[in-house]
Amino acid sequence: MNERDLELPRRDRYGDLCWTRATLAAVAAVLKNPAYAGAFVYGRTRFQPPKREGALPQKATRPMEEWRIVVKDRYPAYIDWPIYEKIRAVIRDNRAEYMRIKTRGAPRDGELLLHGIAWCARCGHKMYVRYKGGGEYVCNHLRTQEGQPTCQHIRASRIDAAAADAFLTALAPAELDALSHSRRVQQQMNNALRSSAERELERKRYTAALAERQFNRADPDNRLVASELERRWEAALTDVRAAEEALARQMPSKAITQVAISKELNDKVISLTGRLPQIWDDEAISDAHRKALLRCLIEKVVLDRGENDLALARIVWRGGAVTELEVRMSVNSVTRLTRGTEMRERSLALARDGVPDDEIAAILTQEGHRSPRCADKVLPITVGRLRRAAAIKVATQRSRWEHDDSLLSPPELARTLKIPVNWLYVQIRSKRLLIDRQSSGAYLFPNTPSVLDAVRNLRNHVLAQLDLRICQPNKEGHQHG
């Protein structure tokens, strides 16, 4: 409200109406006042007996269910009663009183998504977040309250990724409806702000006109009164000019928004379908915004680390629906994997048959196995460690850079052209020789006469630079090979 120069009406110490900048207390009073929902309420507070002798009683608020008198539809309502109850529930839930009233707390900065909504499946208490040594969720309620050992702790990266995927999957069918609703809400807010600015300008113009009439009716001989009235008139005129400038600043931005919506947004809404994951990963979105979005659908997430590499996450959605997830966690060794023994025996059997490590890794990946620190595949280095631990030697050594016969590695190209292989690497580092690097990390040259002649010309300084990249944009922005 302060960023948009929206003031709130308040009463000064004399009981007169004045408009001032918004404060935390003023906003809280507006949100909690049932009069805005059209209700007359009596008995929202009570006096508590003093805690020590001689002290004065303290005033405390009552919960809604203990209000003594509630008369609904007594005043013109800004919002209906269910919306008011929802606002009160949000305010209560934003209070970070984890143990007393089991609230989630307001979304705060920090990269862990489930802060405030993660619960322990073993003891039923809320889990805290810990960023030291890497983000993780920790259940230490029994340790802090009763001196017992820590219940469990779970690394947060894969848990957060699974919860985010489930959230985006659940939200995907509603992307178009959400975009359309967001546009309507934005338009309504712009109209409301415009109307508020116009009313503010009208009020300040009335105040300036009133100050002018008071100044004109003042006795000129009473200089003190006339001077004070003139000062008030000038201050009112200054407020009018400021309100007119604020209203004028809103005019061009509104016009630009309308043009953009009418010509671009309507055509691109369909193209945005399926882009919610990209928008979710956008750096412009803060962690607090992601948490707030997550809480729109997810009530809480119950976590159980499990004994091996599988953690269980039970997502409780708004409305009571439940989704069970199995999250593959990172472990220290193959023995900690659920199918670790099966994977070890299978890899050793293939190694005894002479199958290379990379092929064994591909076979195990297809069979659903994985490495301890990899979530979806088996790495050749894992197979090599298992094989060496069992004292199984490789029958034939394989090169790390396996490639087709139509391609040449730098050593093969150097032997073909009878040049030093280090010269090729120097030219690549100095960017005189431009070539794509393969996913394996190797440089591969086409085994064609034109390429061999081009490298010879580069060696003989006939060419200043040689570009062998597969696809490069030219000056017109097109792609050529």
Buried (B, 14 or more C-beta within 10 A) or exposed (E): EEEEBBBBEBEEEEEEEEBEEBEEEBEEEBEBBBBBBBBEBEEBEEEEEEEEEEEEEEEEEEEBEEBEEBEBEBBEBEEEBEEBEEBBEEBEBEEEEBEEEEBBBBBEEEBBBBBBBBBBBBEEBBBBBBEEEEBBBBBBBBEEEEEEEEBBBBBBBBBBEBBBEBBBEBBEEEBEEEBEEEBEEEBEEBEEBBEBBEEBBEBBBEBBEEBBEBBEEBEEEEEEBBEBBBEBBEEBBEBBEBBBEBBEEBEEEBEEBEEEEEEEEEEEBEEBEEEBEEEBEEEEEEBBEBBEBBBEBBBBBBBBBBEBBBBBBBBBBEEEEEBEBEBBBBBEEBEBBBBBEBBBEBBBEBBEEEBBBBEBBBBBBEEEBBBBEEEEBBBBEBBBBBBEEEEBEBEEEEEEBEBEEEBBBBEBBBEEBEBEBEBBBEBBEEEBBEBEEEEEEBBBBBBEEEBBEBBEEBBEEEBEEBEBEEEEEEEEEEEEE
